Amino acid sequence: MSPDIFSNMGNTIFSIVMVLAQIFLIILFAPLLSGISKKTKAFFQLRKGPGIFQTYYDLAKLFRKESVVSHNASWIFYATPIVSFVAILTAGLLIPTYTTHLPLGFAGDIIAVMYLFAVARFFVVLVGLDTGSAFGGMGSSREMFVAALVEPAMMLSIFAVAVSAGSTNLGHIAQTVSVSGLGAISPAYLFAVVAFFIIIIAETGRIPVDNPATHLELTMIHEAMLLEYSGKQLAIIELATMMKQLLIFSLFANIFFPWGIWSGTGFGGSMITVSAIAISITIYLAKIAIIAVCVAISETSTAKWRMFRLTDLLSISLILSFLSIVSFIIARGV
Amino acid sequence: EELGGLIKKMPWTGGFFLVGVMSISALPPFNGFVSEWMLFHTQLSSINLSNNMVTIAILFSGAGLALTGALAAMCFAKAFGLSFLALPRSSHAEHAHEVSFPMLVGMGLMSLACLILGIMPQYIISILDSISTPIIGTSISSGLSASIFPIALPTAGLASSSPYMASTVFSGLGSISTTWIALLMIVLILAMLTVIAVFVPKKNACKYETWGCGQPVLTARNEYTATAFSNPVRIWFASIYREQRDIQTTYSASRFFKSSMKFEYHIESVFERYLYEPVIDLAMTVSRTARVIQSGSIHSYLAYIFVTLMVLLMYVLIGGN
């Protein structure tokens, strides 16, 4: 990524436009992805299911409703939807979606992304404890437990990816894999793909880690913390969760399958062509839709696991990432 | 487990405590995150070492560091959440009031320091670097931009070509600019509040009870407790903690009418029992034995001095240095 791109005003405006486009892309397509996921699950359960645009209508409805707030709530209850949404959106600006050339890519790498997601999660955990209900406390406790399981596995996956690509900067990783074409597929890569797939199931809170469609106290983790929310706060925090899902799928797509992404320096030669951008956006949306369908299929193939079995699942991910690192070190020689 | 609801009675203390909690859980934009980021990058840089076993071991320890961070976050979410949020669990907590101004100033200065070190870390990093450079021989100052502020000021070194990147820390493998992250978050929060104020119809929030499956939830007895919050971790590490629980019940008429219950719970403090206590015992035994020479009598002290001088004199006469 050349720093000269900032050297004049035109490029600054171009960068601002790119950042705004990424923000709109993330916010706009997050509910659609959720709809696709639900539709796939319905298909496999031999139901018709809600339409893929239903989530937009649900969010619009929630914005129109008044919110009912508990007597015990403090300012954290009101601040969390906004903080959570903004933390996830900031992380989104550091993740390559339709382009590997991120104007703000220097400001953070994949570790920053992970910890920004942790900020969002931290505040939601506090809200679970805020209203004084046993459901919230239970959800918070379980969520932090699952986070403690996921973080080491995720960090080792990140390490596996970063040592292969030589950098933790996400635009650079996507660029490296994209440029090496099919030569990027190596044993280290394959181990890392499977490890990361397990991580995305855990991080987005899908079956077998957590059931996003339940409100039974024995099975809900994420929903338990949000139980007291209603109205526009619920809409914002649900949108934040959907955005996190979109961003994690984008991470998976653009780290492991980035071919076709617009690299900002030309996909076919010239710097900025509408066709290159359009192709890149279409390919990107297709990729995350396919990933959503795959995750939904894996969700329907199993039930939610008992929480203490998740240590086994995430240990598998940890060991696979470890194998990825070891095979990379073996492959590069002494 | 006797606190709760303090954030309404002690709002400033609560706010400063939250800053401290977020810093120690390594959450951006505070200083804990910058330290963790640098540690992770140190571990990642081990890929350049020649000994592959050491590289693998150091990279695996990155997972250990992430686990530490996550467990610390859980611990402090519990500490803050259960002390400050929800309802008070005892009359002490109910009658709490905000502390005096000097105490607030103390906490406030620390919180401010956490924030400043988090969003403008280069200054302190270069100071720490100047301390470590004479010891290890290399310096990381080429990865730091010379400017502190995110705009303007001509810089030198790796980050020089662009004033926009002027607050970035570059490791060999990636870069971070917590100033920009904090700026972005503030801008996005303001933008979001504006959008909500303009586009979303204004409705007042209606206050009602917390949901308790239809039962009134008016007391603090329904809340989660600290013991319950850490339960999953205790079960996960049960082989280390080796918990023992004891429940004793007394009955009145039949076994369906319980007059009282006593619950006792005990976990093994492994490090205390098997590491700290033996070391402390050893130190105490050695010092108790050595105490024998301190008899309190001035005659024996004079004798010690005399004997030492004789020994030294003989040593010099023999020809030692």
Contacts between the chains, C-beta under 8 A, distances in Angstrom:
chain1	res1	chain2	res2	distance
A	3	B	161	4.1
A	3	B	162	4.2
A	3	B	165	6.6
A	4	B	161	6.9
A	6	B	162	4.8
A	6	B	164	5.4
A	7	B	162	7.6
A	63	B	200	5.4
A	63	B	201	7.8
A	64	B	201	6.6
A	65	B	203	7.7
A	66	B	203	4.2
A	66	B	204	7.0
A	66	B	205	7.0
A	66	B	206	5.9
A	67	B	203	7.2
A	67	B	205	4.8
A	67	B	206	7.3
A	68	B	205	7.1
A	68	B	206	5.0
A	68	B	207	7.6
A	68	B	208	5.1
A	69	B	205	4.4
A	69	B	206	7.1
A	69	B	207	5.6
A	69	B	208	7.5
A	70	B	207	7.5
A	70	B	208	6.9
A	70	B	209	6.7
A	70	B	210	4.3
A	71	B	207	5.7
A	71	B	208	7.3
A	71	B	209	6.4
A	71	B	210	7.3
A	72	B	5	7.5
A	72	B	85	7.9
A	72	B	86	5.4
A	72	B	87	5.7
A	72	B	210	6.1
A	74	B	7	4.8
A	74	B	8	6.0
A	74	B	84	7.9
A	74	B	85	6.3
A	75	B	7	7.7
A	76	B	7	7.4
A	76	B	85	6.8
A	82	B	189	6.0
A	82	B	192	5.9
A	82	B	193	7.0
A	83	B	189	7.5
A	85	B	192	6.6
A	86	B	185	5.4
A	86	B	188	4.5
A	86	B	189	5.1
A	86	B	192	6.4
A	87	B	185	6.9
A	89	B	188	5.7
A	90	B	181	6.2
A	90	B	184	5.0
A	90	B	185	5.4
A	90	B	188	6.3
A	93	B	184	6.7
A	104	B	180	6.6
A	104	B	184	7.1
A	106	B	165	5.2
A	106	B	168	5.6
A	106	B	175	5.1
A	106	B	177	6.3
A	106	B	180	7.9
A	107	B	168	7.2
A	107	B	175	7.7
A	107	B	176	7.0
A	107	B	177	4.3
A	107	B	180	3.8
A	107	B	181	5.7
A	107	B	184	7.3
A	108	B	176	5.7
A	108	B	177	7.2
A	108	B	180	7.8
A	108	B	181	5.9
A	109	B	174	3.9
A	109	B	175	6.9
A	109	B	176	6.4
A	110	B	174	7.9
A	111	B	36	7.9
A	111	B	37	5.7
A	111	B	40	5.4
A	111	B	41	7.9
A	111	B	174	7.6
A	111	B	176	7.8
A	112	B	28	6.6
A	112	B	37	7.1
A	112	B	176	5.8
A	112	B	181	6.6
A	115	B	26	6.6
A	115	B	27	6.3
A	115	B	28	5.5
A	115	B	33	5.7
A	115	B	36	7.5
A	115	B	37	7.9
A	116	B	28	6.1
A	116	B	181	7.5
A	118	B	25	7.7
A	118	B	26	8.0
A	118	B	27	6.1
A	118	B	73	6.8
A	119	B	22	7.7
A	119	B	27	4.8
A	119	B	28	6.3
A	122	B	22	7.2
A	122	B	25	6.6
A	122	B	27	6.1
A	122	B	73	6.3
A	122	B	77	6.2
A	125	B	77	5.1
A	125	B	81	7.2
A	126	B	77	6.4
A	126	B	80	6.8
A	126	B	81	5.3
A	126	B	85	6.7
A	128	B	81	7.8
A	129	B	77	7.7
A	129	B	81	3.5
A	129	B	82	6.5
A	129	B	85	4.9
A	129	B	86	6.1
A	129	B	223	7.9
A	129	B	224	6.6
A	130	B	81	7.4
A	130	B	85	4.4
A	130	B	86	6.2
A	131	B	86	6.7
A	131	B	210	4.8
A	132	B	85	7.6
A	132	B	86	3.4
A	132	B	87	4.9
A	132	B	210	5.6
A	132	B	217	6.9
A	132	B	220	7.0
A	132	B	222	6.8
A	132	B	223	4.8
A	133	B	210	4.6
A	133	B	211	6.1
A	133	B	212	6.4
A	133	B	217	6.2
A	133	B	222	6.7
A	133	B	223	7.5
A	134	B	212	7.8
A	134	B	222	5.4
A	134	B	223	6.9
A	134	B	224	6.1
A	135	B	211	7.3
A	136	B	224	7.5
A	137	B	223	6.2
A	137	B	224	2.3
A	137	B	228	6.9
A	137	B	229	6.6
A	138	B	224	6.6
A	138	B	228	7.9
A	140	B	77	7.0
A	140	B	81	6.8
A	140	B	224	7.4
A	140	B	229	7.2
A	141	B	224	6.8
A	141	B	228	6.8
A	141	B	229	4.6
A	141	B	230	7.6
A	141	B	231	6.8
A	141	B	232	6.1
A	142	B	232	6.4
A	144	B	70	7.6
A	144	B	73	6.8
A	144	B	74	3.9
A	144	B	77	5.9
A	144	B	78	7.9
A	145	B	74	7.2
A	145	B	232	3.8
A	145	B	233	6.3
A	145	B	236	7.3
A	147	B	70	5.3
A	147	B	73	7.1
A	147	B	74	7.3
A	148	B	67	6.5
A	148	B	70	4.1
A	148	B	71	5.3
A	148	B	74	5.9
A	148	B	233	7.0
A	150	B	70	7.8
A	151	B	66	4.3
A	151	B	67	6.3
A	151	B	69	6.6
A	151	B	70	4.0
A	152	B	63	3.9
A	152	B	64	7.0
A	152	B	66	4.7
A	152	B	67	4.3
A	152	B	70	7.4
A	153	B	63	7.3
A	154	B	66	7.2
A	155	B	40	7.4
A	155	B	62	5.5
A	155	B	63	5.5
A	155	B	65	7.4
A	155	B	66	3.6
A	156	B	59	7.5
A	156	B	60	7.2
A	156	B	62	6.6
A	156	B	63	4.5
A	156	B	66	7.8
A	159	B	43	7.5
A	159	B	44	6.3
A	159	B	59	5.3
A	159	B	62	5.4
A	159	B	63	7.9
A	162	B	44	5.8
A	162	B	173	6.4
A	162	B	174	7.6
A	163	B	44	6.9
A	163	B	47	4.9
A	163	B	59	7.2
A	166	B	173	7.1
A	167	B	173	5.4
A	167	B	174	5.7
A	168	B	41	7.4
A	168	B	44	6.8
A	168	B	173	5.3
A	168	B	174	3.5
A	169	B	173	8.0
A	169	B	174	4.8
A	169	B	175	6.6
A	227	B	211	6.2
A	228	B	210	6.4
A	228	B	211	6.5
A	231	B	203	7.0
A	231	B	205	7.5
A	232	B	196	7.2
A	232	B	200	5.5
A	232	B	203	7.8
A	307	B	232	6.8
A	308	B	232	7.6
A	308	B	235	6.2
A	308	B	236	7.0
A	311	B	236	6.3
A	318	B	63	6.4
A	322	B	60	6.4
A	325	B	56	6.6
A	325	B	59	5.4
A	325	B	60	7.9
A	326	B	56	6.1
A	329	B	47	7.9
A	329	B	52	5.2
A	329	B	55	6.3
A	329	B	56	6.5
A	334	B	50	8.0
A	334	B	52	7.2
